[in-house]
Amino acid sequence: MAELIYLVRHGMTQANAEKRFIGSSNPPLNETGLAQARALSEVFLKLAPEKVYCSPLLRVTQTAMNAMPDIEELSILEDLREVDFGEWENLTQEEIIERAPERFAVMRGNHADFTFPGGEALRDFIARVERVADILKLDSSKSVAVFTHGGVIRYLACRLLGDGYEKTGERYLPPGVVAVFQQNGDAYRVASISGGWRWDS
């Protein structure tokens, strides 16, 4: 069981800046995101993880490579991809609510039987996030970094902390921020979050 897990959300993209839903689409970091990723290099000089897991999507690999420019190997995990929003890709929340208010409300309620229209079923997304959690818990490295997406972090954090998924709304991380999880018995606790960010509970 890894003693320390560093969950890292990728830096800002233009779609993030415009508050659009991006999951399976693959935009690069914008200038702000690149600056955020480079700033993480100072953080990771101190954290120095023994192993690094990474989503295969460009915005995440760019973040990891700028945060850890001397890294020799990234362990790419397909399960670390963001959820596929299907027809909702690249839409804003307002645009989605205008088109499908009832379906949006169901999605916000975290119903396991919800499927993004033309995209991924929430239960399938949760299943792959849980596979990642199992990998991390079985990893014998002392410290592990996980570069991934906001949605993955929400669910993965709940699983590591032993929370129910109804708390995903409280597990938001802004782009370019790192949450440090420390082993606490059979689960984890949040030791710190970079940039002065806090979780309410």
N, C-alpha and C positions, 0 to 999 in steps of 0.2 A: 504494500500500500504506500503510494507516494506520500511523503511527509508534507510536502508543500506543492500546491497546484496554483499556477498563475493563469487566470482566465483573461485573455486579451481580446478586446473588440478591435476590429480593423479600423484604420483611419477613415476620415471623411471622403465620400465621393460626391459628385455633383447631385446625384439622385438623393443622397442623404440630406444635402443642404436644402433641397427642394421638398423634403419630407415626403418622398415617394417610397412605395413598397418595392424593395429590391430583394429578390431571393435567388432564383436561378439565373437571372441576368448577370452579366459579367463586366461591369464598368471598372475602369481603373480609379485609383485615388486621384482626387483633385489636388491643387497646390496646398490647401489646408491639410488634407490628409497626409500628403508626403511630409509636411512639416511635423505633423503629429507623430508619424512613424519614426522620423529621424530623432525627435525628442525622446522617444522611448529607448534609444540606444543608451542613454545615461542611466535609465532605470535598470536595464538588463545587464549593464556592467556590474551592478551590485547584486542583482538576483541570480545571475549565472546559472540558469537551469541545466540540468544534466541531459534532459531530452526535450525536444520540441515537436509538438503535434500541430498540424496546420490544415485548414480547409484548402481544397485545390483551387478555389476561385481567386482571380487576379488581385482583387482588392485586399485579400488576406495575405497572399504570398508576398505582395509588395510591402505590406506592413511588416511582416516577419523579417524579410531580407534587409529592410532599412533599420529595424530595431536591433537586429543581430547581424551586422554586416560580415562578421568573421565566422558565421556558423558554417559548419562543414556538411550538415545533413538536416533536412526537414523531413519529418515523418508525415506524409500526406495521408489524411483519413477522409475518405469520401463521405463518411457519416457526419463530418463536421460542416458540410454544406448547409447554407441557410435553407429554410423551407421554400418549396416551390409555390409561389402565389398564383400561378396559372394566369387566368384572365385579369387578375388584379396587379400583375407585375407593372411597375412604373406608374401606377396611379397614386394619387394622394388619398388620404383618409376621407376627405370631403368628397372626392370623386366616387369613391367606393360606396359611401353612405348614400349618395344621390342615386347610384345605380341599383344598389342591393341593400337597403337598410336592414331588412330582417336577417339576411345571411350574415351581415357584418355583426349584428348583435349576437348571433349564435357563436360566431368565431370569438368574439370578445369574452364570451362565457366559458371558453376553454372546453367546449363539448368534444369529447374524444371521438364522436362519430361525425364531426365536421370535416368536410373536404373542400379545399379551396377550389372554386369553379375552374375546371380545366387544369388543376394543379394537384398538389399532394394532399393526401389524407392526414389529418392531424395525428391520428393514432400511429401512422407509419413514421411520421417525423419524430414523435415521442419515442418510438421504439428504437430508432437509430441513435437518438441522444442518449438513451439508456445504455446502449451498447458502448458508447464512448465512456460513460461513467464507469462501466464495468472494467474497461481497459485501464482507466486511470487508477481505479482502486486496486487493480492487480499489478500495476507497474511497480517494479522494485527500485526505481530511481528515487533518490532523496527528493529531488525537485523536478517538476515537469511544467513546461509552458504550453498553453493551448491557445493558438491564434484562430479566432473564429468570428462568428456573426452575432448580432444582438439577440435574435430569436433563440439561437442555440444556447447562448449564455443564460438567458432567462430560465430555460428548462433544466439545463445542466446544473446551474447553481442550486435550484430547488432540490434536485436529486442528491447533490453532494452534501447539502445542509440537512437533509432529512425532512424537508418541507413537502407539503402537498403542492400540486401544480396550480392550485388556486392562488398561490403567491407569486406567480410569474410576473404579475403587474408591478411587484415591488422589487424586481431583480433587473431593472433596466441599467445598462451601462452606456454612457455616451461613446462616440467614436474615439479611438486612441487611448482608452482608459484600461487600467489593469486592476483586477481584483485578486488579492492574495488569500488563498484558502490554506489553513493549517489543520493537520490531522488532529482530531478531537475524539479519541476512542475509535468507534467504528464509523464515524462520520467526519465532518469537517466543520470548522467555524471560519468566519471571515476575519482575517487578521488585519487587513488594511485594504483601502482602495485609493488609487492614485488620483492626483489632481484635486484633492479635497472633496471628492464625491462621497456621498453617504447613502446607505440603505436605511429605510425607516425601521426595519426590524430584521 
